[in-house]
Amino acid sequence: MKTTVLLFIALVSLASCHKELLAPVATPLFNTKSISTVQTDTVPDKAAVRIKVSKDSINANETLLVFDRAASLDYFGNEDAEYMAGFGQVNIASISKDDRDLSINRLPYSPGMTIDLDVYTKKAGMFTFSVSYENKMPGDVQIWLKDNCRKDSVNICTSNYSFDVNKADSTSFGKKRFQLIFRRRAFVQTAAPN
């Protein structure tokens, strides 16, 4: 009798713990509401990052990227600011989709996006890239600087990048050398972007 009672209690306990085993076959085996909690690869509107190129503490220039889902990838006068070269030793601009140099570039974020940079210096020498400002950027979004001349990439959120300009070599400056690549840490493999 004790064995039968214990067996009955065990079966009732097992059935109450695993109600889904007693449910009709049409019931899903997982909770579909949990799918909506999966993190998406995006950044909030008004998230921003400023990229700086400097020769020294006096000679420096910056370009600002502001993310906005409603913005255009092309230049739009009410959103962006066209770049106007100054008298400094170094100039940097981000390049819009329609090939305009911008000092302020408002654009929509997309996973793995690439933004071309235009870097010009008045003289040859060593220069440094850095992130001088961030606002609302998620901590797991990495910003890779790709150097097409040296075939090198670095996450400039974690370290500055020094490079040289040789005025006799047009591949060492201008619109073709540098790109920014935005990737969420989970999507970045151990190797740098190609």
C-alpha positions as CSV (number, residue, x, y, z in Angstrom):
1,M,0.0,0.0,0.0
2,K,2.8,2.4,0.9
3,T,4.5,1.7,-2.4
4,T,1.3,2.4,-4.3
5,V,0.8,5.7,-2.5
6,L,4.4,6.8,-3.0
7,L,4.2,5.8,-6.7
8,F,0.9,7.8,-7.1
9,I,2.5,10.9,-5.4
10,A,5.5,10.6,-7.6
11,L,3.3,10.5,-10.8
12,V,1.2,13.5,-9.7
13,S,4.4,15.5,-8.9
14,L,5.9,14.6,-12.3
15,A,2.7,15.5,-14.1
16,S,2.4,18.8,-12.3
17,C,6.0,19.7,-13.1
18,H,5.6,18.8,-16.8
19,K,2.2,20.1,-17.8
20,E,3.4,20.6,-21.3
21,L,3.6,16.9,-21.7
22,L,-0.1,16.6,-21.0
23,A,-1.1,19.5,-23.4
24,P,-2.5,18.9,-26.9
25,V,0.0,18.5,-29.7
26,A,-0.9,21.9,-31.3
27,T,0.6,23.8,-28.3
28,P,4.1,25.2,-29.1
29,L,6.9,23.6,-27.1
30,F,8.4,27.0,-26.4
31,N,7.2,30.4,-25.3
32,T,7.0,32.6,-28.5
33,K,7.0,35.8,-26.3
34,S,10.6,35.2,-25.5
35,I,11.6,35.7,-29.1
36,S,10.9,39.4,-28.9
37,T,13.5,39.9,-26.2
38,V,16.3,39.0,-28.5
39,Q,18.6,42.0,-28.8
40,T,18.7,43.7,-32.2
41,D,21.8,45.2,-33.8
42,T,20.9,48.9,-33.6
43,V,21.8,52.1,-31.8
44,P,19.4,54.6,-30.3
45,D,18.5,57.8,-32.2
46,K,20.9,60.7,-31.4
47,A,23.7,58.3,-30.6
48,A,26.8,60.0,-31.8
49,V,30.6,59.6,-32.2
50,R,33.2,62.1,-33.1
51,I,36.4,61.0,-34.9
52,K,39.5,63.1,-34.5
53,V,42.7,63.3,-36.5
54,S,45.6,65.1,-35.0
55,K,49.2,66.1,-35.7
56,D,49.7,67.3,-32.1
57,S,47.7,69.1,-29.4
58,I,47.2,72.2,-31.6
59,N,46.8,70.8,-35.1
60,A,43.6,68.6,-35.1
61,N,40.3,68.3,-36.9
62,E,37.1,66.3,-36.2
63,T,34.1,64.8,-38.0
64,L,30.8,64.0,-36.1
65,L,28.5,61.1,-36.9
66,V,24.9,61.3,-35.5
67,F,22.6,58.3,-35.9
68,D,19.0,58.8,-36.7
69,R,16.6,56.2,-38.2
70,A,14.8,58.9,-40.2
71,A,18.0,60.5,-41.7
72,S,19.2,60.0,-45.3
73,L,22.5,58.4,-46.3
74,D,22.8,61.2,-48.9
75,Y,23.7,64.8,-48.1
76,F,20.6,66.7,-46.9
77,G,21.1,70.4,-45.9
78,N,18.6,70.3,-43.0
79,E,20.4,67.3,-41.4
80,D,24.1,67.5,-42.3
81,A,26.9,70.1,-42.4
82,E,29.1,70.2,-45.5
83,Y,32.8,70.2,-44.7
84,M,34.7,73.5,-45.3
85,A,38.5,73.1,-45.2
86,G,40.1,75.4,-42.8
87,F,43.7,76.7,-42.4
88,G,44.8,73.9,-40.1
89,Q,47.4,71.3,-40.9
90,V,45.0,68.4,-41.0
91,N,41.4,67.9,-42.3
92,I,39.0,65.1,-41.9
93,A,35.4,64.6,-43.3
94,S,33.0,61.7,-43.5
95,I,31.7,61.0,-47.0
96,S,28.0,60.8,-47.7
97,K,26.5,58.2,-50.0
98,D,26.3,60.8,-52.8
99,D,30.1,61.6,-52.3
100,R,29.9,64.8,-50.3
101,D,32.4,65.7,-47.6
102,L,30.6,66.3,-44.3
103,S,31.8,67.7,-41.0
104,I,28.4,66.6,-39.4
105,N,26.9,63.5,-40.9
106,R,23.4,62.5,-39.7
107,L,22.6,59.0,-41.0
108,P,20.7,55.8,-40.2
109,Y,22.6,53.0,-38.5
110,S,22.7,49.6,-40.0
111,P,24.7,46.5,-38.8
112,G,28.2,46.3,-40.4
113,M,27.8,49.7,-42.0
114,T,30.9,51.3,-43.6
115,I,31.6,55.1,-43.7
116,D,34.3,56.4,-45.9
117,L,36.6,59.1,-44.6
118,D,38.4,61.9,-46.5
119,V,41.7,62.8,-44.7
120,Y,44.0,65.5,-46.1
121,T,47.1,67.0,-44.5
122,K,49.1,70.1,-45.6
123,K,52.4,68.4,-44.9
124,A,53.8,64.9,-44.6
125,G,54.3,63.3,-41.2
126,M,52.8,61.2,-38.5
127,F,49.1,61.7,-37.5
128,T,46.8,60.0,-35.1
129,F,43.1,58.9,-35.2
130,S,41.1,58.8,-32.0
131,V,37.5,58.8,-30.7
132,S,37.1,62.2,-29.0
133,Y,33.4,62.0,-28.1
134,E,30.7,59.4,-27.7
135,N,27.0,59.8,-26.8
136,K,24.6,57.0,-26.2
137,M,26.7,54.5,-28.2
138,P,26.0,51.0,-26.9
139,G,29.1,49.5,-25.2
140,D,29.1,46.5,-27.4
141,V,29.2,48.4,-30.7
142,Q,32.8,48.5,-31.9
143,I,34.1,51.1,-34.3
144,W,36.9,49.7,-36.5
145,L,39.1,52.0,-38.5
146,K,40.2,50.2,-41.7
147,D,43.4,51.5,-43.4
148,N,43.4,50.4,-47.1
149,C,46.9,51.7,-47.7
150,R,48.6,49.6,-44.9
151,K,46.0,46.8,-45.1
152,D,45.4,47.2,-41.3
153,S,42.4,47.6,-39.0
154,V,42.0,48.6,-35.4
155,N,39.1,49.1,-33.0
156,I,39.5,52.8,-32.3
157,C,37.2,52.6,-29.3
158,T,40.0,50.8,-27.4
159,S,43.2,52.3,-28.9
160,N,44.3,55.2,-31.1
161,Y,45.7,54.6,-34.5
162,S,48.9,56.3,-35.8
163,F,49.6,56.6,-39.5
164,D,52.0,58.4,-41.8
165,V,51.3,60.7,-44.8
166,N,53.7,60.8,-47.7
167,K,52.7,63.7,-50.0
168,A,54.5,61.9,-52.9
169,D,52.1,58.9,-52.4
170,S,48.5,59.7,-53.2
171,T,47.3,56.5,-51.5
172,S,48.6,57.7,-48.1
173,F,45.8,60.4,-47.9
174,G,42.5,61.4,-49.4
175,K,39.1,59.6,-49.9
176,K,40.4,56.1,-50.6
177,R,42.6,55.3,-47.6
178,F,40.3,55.1,-44.5
179,Q,36.9,53.7,-43.6
180,L,34.9,53.3,-40.4
181,I,33.2,49.9,-39.9
182,F,30.5,49.6,-37.2
183,R,30.0,46.2,-35.7
184,R,28.4,44.8,-32.6
185,R,30.9,42.8,-30.5
186,A,28.8,39.6,-31.0
187,F,29.1,39.9,-34.8
188,V,32.9,40.6,-34.8
189,Q,35.1,37.6,-35.3
190,T,38.5,37.3,-33.8
191,A,40.1,38.6,-37.0
192,A,40.0,42.3,-38.0
193,P,37.6,43.2,-40.8
194,N,39.1,42.8,-44.3
